[in-house]
Amino acid sequence: MVLLEILIPKDNDQAMRSVRGTGFIVSRDGRFITNNHVYQQIPENERQYLRVMVPGKTDDKGIVYYDSYRLELLRRDEENDLALMKIITPPETAFAPVGDMAESESIKEGEEVLFLGYPLATELMSLGFGITLAANHCIVSAIKRRITDGSMHFFMVDTHINNGSSGSPVFSAETGKVVGVASGRISAKIPLAENKMADIPANMGICRPAKEIINLIS
């Protein structure tokens, strides 16, 4: 797993840190998948500060250290909210892909899945927790298909996908294969006084199927 972070230099060798999402490596040369909206929502004047953080060595206390790299955008799929990016490293550098892709058209309602990512990463770092990789275990609650041909457009899970988890790989609990990508949350906006709104999260998340990842990589 990798996380995408904005590091804007400040005075006194400090930097403003903001984690924008999760990604996962799909090839040994450092190509990785995340959501299109993770990249698209970054202001153009801040994209030069975008970095990808990759887990590196683990010390004898079990603390994981992350290596920071520049990256490049290869291509995007706006309809399916996916982006293919690549870590910029010397040619001899090799990375470990996250795993095999499943035939996501075969998943069904009630199937157990889990996803790994960095939910609320910016908030947790500000509280002193550091970079926190977290797992969510849930079930597929609904399959949504296209009216045109009946193919899977996306599937829904019965848990909340927090900010920072966008781009997390979704695994089948039975096979361990990647069946999709955590893409977004569903919430209700409730009007409050003084023209303010409350954003109430629901235990429902949207995931894009693995077949769209394969199409983007191909």
FIKOLZA-1660 file (N, C-alpha, C; in steps of 0.1 Angstrom, whole numbers, plus 5000, padded with zeros to 4 digits):
% residues 218
   i   px   py   pz ch aa at
   1 5008 4988 5000  A  M  N
   1 5000 5000 5000  A  M CA
   1 5009 5012 5000  A  M  C
   2 5004 5023 4993  A  V  N
   2 5011 5036 4993  A  V CA
   2 5001 5046 4997  A  V  C
   3 5006 5058 5001  A  L  N
   3 4997 5069 5003  A  L CA
   3 5002 5081 4996  A  L  C
   4 4993 5089 4991  A  L  N
   4 4996 5101 4984  A  L CA
   4 4995 5113 4993  A  L  C
   5 5005 5121 4993  A  E  N
   5 5006 5132 5003  A  E CA
   5 5011 5145 4996  A  E  C
   6 5005 5156 5000  A  I  N
   6 5010 5169 4996  A  I CA
   6 5020 5174 5007  A  I  C
   7 5032 5178 5003  A  L  N
   7 5042 5183 5012  A  L CA
   7 5046 5197 5007  A  L  C
   8 5040 5208 5013  A  I  N
   8 5043 5221 5008  A  I CA
   8 5053 5227 5018  A  I  C
   9 5065 5231 5012  A  P  N
   9 5075 5237 5021  A  P CA
   9 5071 5249 5028  A  P  C
  10 5075 5251 5041  A  K  N
  10 5072 5263 5049  A  K CA
  10 5085 5268 5055  A  K  C
  11 5085 5278 5063  A  D  N
  11 5097 5283 5069  A  D CA
  11 5102 5274 5079  A  D  C
  12 5115 5276 5083  A  N  N
  12 5122 5268 5093  A  N CA
  12 5122 5253 5090  A  N  C
  13 5124 5250 5076  A  D  N
  13 5125 5236 5072  A  D CA
  13 5113 5227 5076  A  D  C
  14 5102 5234 5077  A  Q  N
  14 5089 5227 5080  A  Q CA
  14 5081 5225 5067  A  Q  C
  15 5071 5216 5068  A  A  N
  15 5063 5214 5056  A  A CA
  15 5048 5212 5061  A  A  C
  16 5039 5217 5053  A  M  N
  16 5025 5214 5055  A  M CA
  16 5021 5201 5049  A  M  C
  17 5017 5192 5057  A  R  N
  17 5014 5178 5052  A  R CA
  17 4999 5176 5051  A  R  C
  18 4995 5170 5040  A  S  N
  18 4980 5167 5038  A  S CA
  18 4979 5154 5030  A  S  C
  19 4974 5143 5036  A  V  N
  19 4973 5131 5029  A  V CA
  19 4960 5131 5021  A  V  C
  20 4961 5128 5008  A  R  N
  20 4950 5129 4999  A  R CA
  20 4943 5116 4995  A  R  C
  21 4950 5105 4998  A  G  N
  21 4944 5092 4994  A  G CA
  21 4954 5080 4995  A  G  C
  22 4949 5069 4992  A  T  N
  22 4956 5056 4992  A  T CA
  22 4959 5052 4978  A  T  C
  23 4968 5043 4976  A  G  N
  23 4971 5037 4963  A  G CA
  23 4977 5023 4965  A  G  C
  24 4977 5015 4954  A  F  N
  24 4983 5002 4956  A  F CA
  24 4991 4998 4943  A  F  C
  25 5003 4992 4945  A  I  N
  25 5012 4990 4934  A  I CA
  25 5007 4977 4926  A  I  C
  26 5008 4979 4913  A  V  N
  26 5003 4968 4904  A  V CA
  26 5014 4962 4895  A  V  C
  27 5026 4968 4896  A  S  N
  27 5037 4962 4887  A  S CA
  27 5050 4965 4894  A  S  C
  28 5060 4957 4891  A  R  N
  28 5073 4958 4897  A  R CA
  28 5080 4971 4894  A  R  C
  29 5076 4978 4883  A  D  N
  29 5083 4990 4879  A  D CA
  29 5077 5002 4886  A  D  C
  30 5067 5000 4895  A  G  N
  30 5062 5011 4904  A  G CA
  30 5049 5017 4899  A  G  C
  31 5042 5011 4889  A  R  N
  31 5029 5017 4886  A  R CA
  31 5019 5013 4897  A  R  C
  32 5010 5023 4900  A  F  N
  32 5001 5020 4910  A  F CA
  32 4987 5027 4907  A  F  C
  33 4977 5022 4913  A  I  N
  33 4963 5026 4911  A  I CA
  33 4958 5034 4922  A  I  C
  34 4951 5045 4920  A  T  N
  34 4944 5052 4930  A  T CA
  34 4931 5058 4923  A  T  C
  35 4924 5066 4930  A  N  N
  35 4911 5072 4924  A  N CA
  35 4915 5084 4916  A  N  C
  36 4907 5086 4906  A  N  N
  36 4909 5099 4898  A  N CA
  36 4906 5111 4906  A  N  C
  37 4896 5110 4915  A  H  N
  37 4893 5122 4923  A  H CA
  37 4904 5126 4933  A  H  C
  38 4912 5117 4937  A  V  N
  38 4923 5120 4946  A  V CA
  38 4933 5130 4939  A  V  C
  39 4935 5128 4926  A  Y  N
  39 4944 5137 4918  A  Y CA
  39 4936 5149 4914  A  Y  C
  40 4924 5147 4909  A  Q  N
  40 4916 5158 4903  A  Q CA
  40 4913 5169 4913  A  Q  C
  41 4911 5166 4926  A  Q  N
  41 4908 5175 4936  A  Q CA
  41 4919 5184 4941  A  Q  C
  42 4932 5180 4937  A  I  N
  42 4943 5188 4941  A  I CA
  42 4944 5201 4933  A  I  C
  43 4945 5212 4939  A  P  N
  43 4947 5225 4931  A  P CA
  43 4959 5224 4922  A  P  C
  44 4959 5229 4910  A  E  N
  44 4970 5228 4900  A  E CA
  44 4983 5233 4906  A  E  C
  45 4982 5244 4914  A  N  N
  45 4994 5250 4919  A  N CA
  45 5000 5242 4930  A  N  C
  46 4993 5231 4935  A  E  N
  46 4998 5222 4946  A  E CA
  46 5003 5209 4940  A  E  C
  47 5000 5206 4928  A  R  N
  47 5003 5193 4922  A  R CA
  47 5018 5190 4922  A  R  C
  48 5026 5201 4921  A  Q  N
  48 5041 5199 4921  A  Q CA
  48 5046 5194 4934  A  Q  C
  49 5038 5195 4945  A  Y  N
  49 5042 5190 4958  A  Y CA
  49 5037 5176 4961  A  Y  C
  50 5030 5170 4952  A  L  N
  50 5024 5157 4954  A  L CA
  50 5036 5147 4955  A  L  C
  51 5035 5138 4965  A  R  N
  51 5045 5128 4967  A  R CA
  51 5038 5115 4970  A  R  C
  52 5045 5103 4967  A  V  N
  52 5039 5091 4971  A  V CA
  52 5048 5085 4982  A  V  C
  53 5042 5080 4992  A  M  N
  53 5049 5075 5004  A  M CA
  53 5048 5059 5003  A  M  C
  54 5060 5053 5003  A  V  N
  54 5060 5038 5002  A  V CA
  54 5066 5032 5014  A  V  C
  55 5060 5021 5020  A  P  N
  55 5066 5015 5032  A  P CA
  55 5080 5010 5029  A  P  C
  56 5089 5013 5038  A  G  N
  56 5103 5009 5036  A  G CA
  56 5107 4999 5047  A  G  C
  57 5118 5002 5054  A  K  N
  57 5123 4993 5064  A  K CA
  57 5115 4993 5076  A  K  C
  58 5115 4982 5084  A  T  N
  58 5109 4981 5097  A  T CA
  58 5119 4978 5107  A  T  C
  59 5120 4987 5118  A  D  N
  59 5130 4985 5128  A  D CA
  59 5127 4974 5138  A  D  C
  60 5136 4971 5147  A  D  N
  60 5134 4960 5156  A  D CA
  60 5123 4962 5166  A  D  C
  61 5117 4974 5166  A  K  N
  61 5105 4977 5175  A  K CA
  61 5092 4975 5167  A  K  C
  62 5093 4972 5154  A  G  N
  62 5081 4970 5146  A  G CA
  62 5076 4983 5140  A  G  C
  63 5084 4994 5141  A  I  N
  63 5081 5007 5135  A  I CA
  63 5084 5007 5120  A  I  C
  64 5074 5010 5112  A  V  N
  64 5076 5011 5097  A  V CA
  64 5080 5025 5093  A  V  C
  65 5091 5026 5085  A  Y  N
  65 5095 5038 5079  A  Y CA
  65 5091 5039 5065  A  Y  C
  66 5087 5051 5060  A  Y  N
  66 5082 5053 5047  A  Y CA
  66 5092 5061 5039  A  Y  C
  67 5094 5057 5026  A  D  N
  67 5102 5064 5017  A  D CA
  67 5094 5073 5008  A  D  C
  68 5098 5085 5005  A  S  N
  68 5091 5095 4997  A  S CA
  68 5096 5096 4983  A  S  C
  69 5087 5095 4973  A  Y  N
  69 5091 5096 4959  A  Y CA
  69 5083 5106 4951  A  Y  C
  70 5088 5111 4941  A  R  N
  70 5080 5118 4931  A  R CA
  70 5072 5108 4923  A  R  C
  71 5062 5113 4915  A  L  N
  71 5054 5104 4908  A  L CA
  71 5050 5111 4895  A  L  C
  72 5045 5103 4886  A  E  N
  72 5039 5109 4873  A  E CA
  72 5025 5102 4871  A  E  C
  73 5017 5110 4865  A  L  N
  73 5003 5106 4861  A  L CA
  73 5004 5099 4847  A  L  C
  74 5000 5087 4846  A  L  N
  74 5001 5080 4833  A  L CA
  74 4987 5082 4825  A  L  C
  75 4976 5078 4831  A  R  N
  75 4963 5081 4825  A  R CA
  75 4952 5079 4835  A  R  C
  76 4941 5085 4832  A  R  N
  76 4929 5085 4841  A  R CA
  76 4917 5080 4834  A  R  C
  77 4908 5074 4842  A  D  N
  77 4895 5069 4838  A  D CA
  77 4885 5077 4846  A  D  C
  78 4879 5088 4841  A  E  N
  78 4870 5096 4848  A  E CA
  78 4857 5089 4851  A  E  C
  79 4852 5082 4842  A  E  N
  79 4839 5075 4843  A  E CA
  79 4839 5065 4855  A  E  C
  80 4850 5058 4857  A  N  N
  80 4852 5048 4868  A  N CA
  80 4860 5053 4879  A  N  C
  81 4864 5066 4879  A  D  N
  81 4871 5072 4890  A  D CA
  81 4884 5065 4894  A  D  C
  82 4892 5062 4883  A  L  N
  82 4905 5055 4885  A  L CA
  82 4916 5064 4879  A  L  C
  83 4928 5062 4884  A  A  N
  83 4940 5068 4879  A  A CA
  83 4951 5059 4880  A  A  C
  84 4959 5058 4869  A  L  N
  84 4972 5050 4869  A  L CA
  84 4983 5059 4870  A  L  C
  85 4992 5057 4880  A  M  N
  85 5003 5066 4882  A  M CA
  85 5016 5057 4883  A  M  C
  86 5028 5064 4883  A  K  N
  86 5040 5056 4884  A  K CA
  86 5050 5063 4893  A  K  C
  87 5056 5055 4902  A  I  N
  87 5066 5061 4911  A  I CA
  87 5079 5063 4903  A  I  C
  88 5085 5075 4904  A  I  N
  88 5097 5079 4897  A  I CA
  88 5109 5074 4905  A  I  C
  89 5116 5064 4900  A  T  N
  89 5128 5058 4907  A  T CA
  89 5138 5055 4897  A  T  C
  90 5151 5051 4901  A  P  N
  90 5161 5046 4892  A  P CA
  90 5155 5033 4885  A  P  C
  91 5160 5030 4873  A  P  N
  91 5154 5018 4865  A  P CA
  91 5155 5005 4873  A  P  C
  92 5166 5003 4881  A  E  N
  92 5168 4990 4888  A  E CA
  92 5159 4988 4900  A  E  C
  93 5152 4998 4904  A  T  N
  93 5143 4997 4916  A  T CA
  93 5131 4988 4913  A  T  C
  94 5128 4979 4922  A  A  N
  94 5117 4970 4920  A  A CA
  94 5107 4971 4932  A  A  C
  95 5095 4970 4929  A  F  N
  95 5084 4970 4939  A  F CA
  95 5076 4957 4939  A  F  C
  96 5069 4954 4950  A  A  N
  96 5061 4942 4951  A  A CA
  96 5047 4946 4948  A  A  C
  97 5041 4941 4937  A  P  N
  97 5027 4943 4934  A  P CA
  97 5018 4938 4946  A  P  C
  98 5006 4944 4947  A  V  N
  98 4997 4940 4958  A  V CA
  98 4991 4926 4957  A  V  C
  99 4990 4921 4945  A  G  N
  99 4984 4907 4943  A  G CA
  99 4977 4906 4930  A  G  C
 100 4970 4894 4929  A  D  N
 100 4963 4891 4917  A  D CA
 100 4949 4898 4917  A  D  C
 101 4944 4901 4905  A  M  N
 101 4931 4907 4902  A  M CA
 101 4921 4896 4900  A  M  C
 102 4909 4897 4906  A  A  N
 102 4899 4887 4905  A  A CA
 102 4889 4891 4894  A  A  C
 103 4881 4881 4890  A  E  N
 103 4870 4884 4880  A  E CA
 103 4859 4890 4888  A  E  C
 104 4859 4903 4889  A  S  N
 104 4850 4910 4898  A  S CA
 104 4835 4909 4894  A  S  C
 105 4832 4905 4882  A  E  N
 105 4818 4903 4878  A  E CA
 105 4812 4891 4886  A  E  C
 106 4820 4883 4892  A  S  N
 106 4815 4871 4899  A  S CA
 106 4811 4874 4914  A  S  C
 107 4815 4886 4919  A  I  N
 107 4811 4888 4933  A  I CA
 107 4796 4890 4935  A  I  C
 108 4791 4887 4947  A  K  N
 108 4777 4888 4949  A  K CA
 108 4774 4895 4962  A  K  C
 109 4762 4899 4964  A  E  N
 109 4757 4905 4976  A  E CA
 109 4759 4895 4988  A  E  C
 110 4764 4900 4999  A  G  N
 110 4767 4892 5011  A  G CA
 110 4781 4887 5012  A  G  C
 111 4789 4888 5001  A  E  N
 111 4802 4883 5001  A  E CA
 111 4811 4891 5010  A  E  C
 112 4820 4885 5018  A  E  N
 112 4829 4892 5027  A  E CA
 112 4841 4897 5019  A  E  C
 113 4844 4910 5022  A  V  N
 113 4856 4917 5016  A  V CA
 113 4863 4925 5027  A  V  C
 114 4875 4929 5024  A  L  N
 114 4882 4938 5033  A  L CA
 114 4890 4948 5024  A  L  C
 115 4892 4960 5030  A  F  N
 115 4901 4969 5022  A  F CA
 115 4911 4975 5032  A  F  C
 116 4923 4978 5026  A  L  N
 116 4934 4984 5034  A  L CA
 116 4937 4998 5029  A  L  C
 117 4939 5007 5038  A  G  N
 117 4942 5021 5034  A  G CA
 117 4946 5029 5046  A  G  C
 118 4945 5042 5044  A  Y  N
 118 4950 5052 5053  A  Y CA
 118 4938 5062 5057  A  Y  C
 119 4928 5057 5064  A  P  N
 119 4916 5065 5067  A  P CA
 119 4920 5076 5077  A  P  C
 120 4915 5089 5074  A  L  N
 120 4917 5100 5082  A  L CA
 120 4932 5102 5086  A  L  C
 121 4941 5099 5076  A  A  N
 121 4955 5099 5079  A  A CA
 121 4960 5113 5083  A  A  C
 122 4956 5124 5077  A  T  N
 122 4960 5137 5081  A  T CA
 122 4956 5140 5096  A  T  C
 123 4944 5136 5099  A  E  N
 123 4939 5139 5113  A  E CA
 123 4947 5130 5123  A  E  C
 124 4950 5118 5120  A  L  N
 124 4957 5109 5129  A  L CA
 124 4971 5114 5131  A  L  C
 125 4977 5119 5120  A  M  N
 125 4991 5124 5122  A  M CA
 125 4991 5136 5130  A  M  C
 126 4981 5145 5129  A  S  N
 126 4981 5157 5137  A  S CA
 126 4979 5154 5152  A  S  C
 127 4973 5142 5155  A  L  N
 127 4971 5137 5169  A  L CA
 127 4983 5130 5174  A  L  C
 128 4993 5128 5166  A  G  N
 128 5006 5121 5170  A  G CA
 128 5006 5106 5168  A  G  C
 129 4996 5101 5160  A  F  N
 129 4996 5087 5157  A  F CA
 129 5005 5082 5146  A  F  C
 130 5011 5092 5138  A  G  N
 130 5019 5089 5127  A  G CA
 130 5011 5083 5116  A  G  C
 131 5018 5077 5106  A  I  N
 131 5011 5071 5095  A  I CA
 131 5005 5058 5099  A  I  C
 132 4992 5056 5097  A  T  N
 132 4984 5045 5102  A  T CA
 132 4977 5037 5091  A  T  C
 133 4982 5025 5088  A  L  N
 133 4976 5017 5078  A  L CA
 133 4965 5009 5086  A  L  C
 134 4952 5009 5081  A  A  N
 134 4941 5003 5088  A  A CA
 134 4934 4994 5078  A  A  C
 135 4928 4983 5084  A  A  N
 135 4920 4974 5077  A  A CA
 135 4905 4975 5080  A  A  C
 136 4896 4974 5071  A  N  N
 136 4882 4973 5073  A  N CA
 136 4876 4960 5067  A  N  C
 137 4868 4953 5075  A  H  N
 137 4862 4941 5072  A  H CA
 137 4847 4943 5070  A  H  C
 138 4841 4940 5059  A  C  N
 138 4827 4943 5056  A  C CA
 138 4821 4933 5046  A  C  C
 139 4809 4935 5042  A  I  N
 139 4803 4927 5031  A  I CA
 139 4799 4935 5019  A  I  C
 140 4797 4929 5008  A  V  N
 140 4792 4936 4996  A  V CA
 140 4777 4937 4999  A  V  C
 141 4771 4949 4999  A  S  N
 141 4757 4950 5002  A  S CA
 141 4748 4952 4990  A  S  C
 142 4754 4956 4979  A  A  N
 142 4746 4958 4967  A  A CA
 142 4755 4958 4954  A  A  C
 143 4750 4953 4943  A  I  N
 143 4757 4954 4930  A  I CA
 143 4749 4964 4922  A  I  C
 144 4755 4973 4916  A  K  N
 144 4749 4983 4907  A  K CA
 144 4754 4981 4893  A  K  C
 145 4744 4978 4884  A  R  N
 145 4748 4975 4870  A  R CA
 145 4743 4986 4860  A  R  C
 146 4750 4987 4849  A  R  N
 146 4747 4997 4839  A  R CA
 146 4734 4992 4831  A  R  C
 147 4726 5002 4828  A  I  N
 147 4713 4999 4821  A  I CA
 147 4716 4995 4807  A  I  C
 148 4727 5000 4801  A  T  N
 148 4729 4997 4787  A  T CA
 148 4732 4982 4784  A  T  C
 149 4741 4976 4792  A  D  N
 149 4745 4962 4789  A  D CA
 149 4744 4953 4801  A  D  C
 150 4741 4958 4813  A  G  N
 150 4740 4949 4825  A  G CA
 150 4753 4947 4831  A  G  C
 151 4764 4953 4826  A  S  N
 151 4777 4951 4833  A  S CA
 151 4778 4958 4846  A  S  C
 152 4787 4953 4855  A  M  N
 152 4788 4959 4868  A  M CA
 152 4794 4973 4867  A  M  C
 153 4787 4983 4872  A  H  N
 153 4792 4997 4872  A  H CA
 153 4800 4999 4885  A  H  C
 154 4795 4996 4897  A  F  N
 154 4802 4996 4909  A  F CA
 154 4794 4987 4919  A  F  C
 155 4801 4985 4931  A  F  N
 155 4794 4977 4941  A  F CA
 155 4795 4985 4954  A  F  C
 156 4785 4983 4963  A  M  N
 156 4785 4990 4976  A  M CA
 156 4788 4980 4987  A  M  C
 157 4795 4986 4997  A  V  N
 157 4798 4978 5009  A  V CA
 157 4791 4985 5021  A  V  C
 158 4790 4977 5032  A  D  N
 158 4782 4981 5044  A  D CA
 158 4791 4987 5054  A  D  C
 159 4800 4996 5050  A  T  N
 159 4809 5004 5059  A  T CA
 159 4812 5017 5053  A  T  C
 160 4816 5026 5062  A  H  N
 160 4819 5040 5058  A  H CA
 160 4833 5041 5052  A  H  C
 161 4835 5046 5041  A  I  N
 161 4849 5048 5035  A  I CA
 161 4853 5063 5038  A  I  C
 162 4862 5064 5048  A  N  N
 162 4866 5077 5053  A  N CA
 162 4876 5084 5043  A  N  C
 163 4877 5097 5045  A  N  N
 163 4887 5105 5038  A  N CA
 163 4901 5098 5040  A  N  C
 164 4908 5097 5029  A  G  N
 164 4922 5091 5030  A  G CA
 164 4921 5076 5026  A  G  C
 165 4910 5070 5026  A  S  N
 165 4908 5056 5022  A  S CA
 165 4906 5055 5007  A  S  C
 166 4903 5066 5000  A  S  N
 166 4900 5066 4986  A  S CA
 166 4913 5060 4979  A  S  C
 167 4910 5050 4970  A  G  N
 167 4921 5043 4963  A  G CA
 167 4926 5030 4970  A  G  C
 168 4919 5026 4981  A  S  N
 168 4923 5014 4988  A  S CA
 168 4919 5002 4980  A  S  C
 169 4928 4992 4980  A  P  N
 169 4924 4979 4973  A  P CA
 169 4914 4972 4981  A  P  C
 170 4904 4966 4975  A  V  N
 170 4893 4958 4981  A  V CA
 170 4896 4943 4978  A  V  C
 171 4898 4935 4988  A  F  N
 171 4901 4921 4986  A  F CA
 171 4890 4912 4990  A  F  C
 172 4889 4901 4982  A  S  N
 172 4880 4890 4986  A  S CA
 172 4885 4883 4999  A  S  C
 173 4876 4882 5009  A  A  N
 173 4881 4876 5021  A  A CA
 173 4883 4861 5019  A  A  C
 174 4877 4855 5009  A  E  N
 174 4879 4841 5006  A  E CA
 174 4891 4838 4998  A  E  C
 175 4894 4845 4988  A  T  N
 175 4905 4842 4979  A  T CA
 175 4917 4851 4981  A  T  C
 176 4916 4863 4987  A  G  N
 176 4927 4872 4989  A  G CA
 176 4930 4880 4976  A  G  C
 177 4922 4878 4966  A  K  N
 177 4924 4886 4953  A  K CA
 177 4918 4899 4954  A  K  C
 178 4923 4909 4946  A  V  N
 178 4917 4922 4945  A  V CA
 178 4904 4922 4937  A  V  C
 179 4893 4926 4943  A  V  N
 179 4880 4926 4935  A  V CA
 179 4876 4940 4932  A  V  C
 180 4883 4950 4937  A  G  N
 180 4879 4964 4934  A  G CA
 180 4887 4974 4941  A  G  C
 181 4883 4987 4941  A  V  N
 181 4889 4998 4946  A  V CA
 181 4879 5007 4954  A  V  C
 182 4882 5010 4967  A  A  N
 182 4874 5019 4975  A  A CA
 182 4874 5032 4968  A  A  C
 183 4862 5038 4965  A  S  N
 183 4861 5050 4957  A  S CA
 183 4854 5061 4964  A  S  C
 184 4845 5059 4972  A  G  N
 184 4838 5071 4978  A  G CA
 184 4828 5067 4989  A  G  C
 185 4823 5077 4996  A  R  N
 185 4814 5075 5007  A  R CA
 185 4800 5080 5003  A  R  C
 186 4790 5076 5011  A  I  N
 186 4776 5081 5009  A  I CA
 186 4773 5087 5023  A  I  C
 187 4767 5099 5022  A  S  N
 187 4764 5106 5034  A  S CA
 187 4751 5115 5031  A  S  C
 188 4746 5120 5042  A  A  N
 188 4734 5128 5041  A  A CA
 188 4737 5142 5046  A  A  C
 189 4734 5152 5038  A  K  N
 189 4737 5166 5042  A  K CA
 189 4724 5172 5048  A  K  C
 190 4725 5176 5061  A  I  N
 190 4714 5181 5069  A  I CA
 190 4715 5196 5071  A  I  C
 191 4706 5204 5067  A  P  N
 191 4707 5218 5069  A  P CA
 191 4706 5222 5084  A  P  C
 192 4715 5231 5088  A  L  N
 192 4715 5236 5102  A  L CA
 192 4712 5251 5101  A  L  C
 193 4713 5257 5113  A  A  N
 193 4711 5272 5114  A  A CA
 193 4722 5280 5107  A  A  C
 194 4719 5292 5104  A  E  N
 194 4729 5301 5098  A  E CA
 194 4735 5296 5085  A  E  C
 195 4727 5289 5077  A  N  N
 195 4731 5284 5064  A  N CA
 195 4742 5274 5064  A  N  C
 196 4744 5267 5075  A  K  N
 196 4754 5257 5077  A  K CA
 196 4748 5243 5074  A  K  C
 197 4757 5234 5070  A  M  N
 197 4752 5220 5067  A  M CA
 197 4760 5210 5076  A  M  C
 198 4753 5200 5080  A  A  N
 198 4760 5188 5087  A  A CA
 198 4761 5177 5077  A  A  C
 199 4773 5171 5076  A  D  N
 199 4775 5160 5067  A  D CA
 199 4775 5147 5075  A  D  C
 200 4764 5140 5075  A  I  N
 200 4762 5128 5083  A  I CA
 200 4766 5116 5075  A  I  C
 201 4777 5109 5079  A  P  N
 201 4781 5097 5071  A  P CA
 201 4771 5085 5073  A  P  C
 202 4770 5077 5063  A  A  N
 202 4762 5065 5064  A  A CA
 202 4771 5053 5063  A  A  C
 203 4767 5042 5068  A  N  N
 203 4776 5030 5067  A  N CA
 203 4774 5023 5054  A  N  C
 204 4778 5031 5043  A  M  N
 204 4777 5027 5030  A  M CA
 204 4789 5033 5022  A  M  C
 205 4796 5025 5014  A  G  N
 205 4807 5029 5006  A  G CA
 205 4806 5024 4992  A  G  C
 206 4812 5031 4983  A  I  N
 206 4811 5028 4969  A  I CA
 206 4825 5023 4964  A  I  C
 207 4825 5011 4957  A  C  N
 207 4838 5005 4952  A  C CA
 207 4837 5003 4937  A  C  C
 208 4848 5005 4930  A  R  N
 208 4848 5002 4916  A  R CA
 208 4854 4988 4914  A  R  C
 209 4848 4981 4904  A  P  N
 209 4852 4967 4902  A  P CA
 209 4866 4965 4896  A  P  C
 210 4873 4954 4898  A  A  N
 210 4886 4951 4894  A  A CA
 210 4888 4951 4879  A  A  C
 211 4877 4948 4872  A  K  N
 211 4878 4947 4857  A  K CA
 211 4882 4961 4851  A  K  C
 212 4878 4972 4858  A  E  N
 212 4881 4985 4853  A  E CA
 212 4896 4988 4856  A  E  C
 213 4901 4983 4866  A  I  N
 213 4916 4984 4869  A  I CA
 213 4923 4977 4858  A  I  C
 214 4920 4965 4854  A  I  N
 214 4926 4957 4844  A  I CA
 214 4925 4965 4831  A  I  C
 215 4914 4971 4827  A  N  N
 215 4912 4978 4815  A  N CA
 215 4922 4990 4815  A  N  C
 216 4923 4997 4826  A  L  N
 216 4932 5009 4827  A  L CA
 216 4946 5005 4825  A  L  C
 217 4950 4994 4832  A  I  N
 217 4964 4990 4831  A  I CA
 217 4968 4985 4817  A  I  C
 218 4958 4979 4810  A  S  N
 218 4960 4973 4797  A  S CA
 218 4961 4984 4786  A  S  C
% end
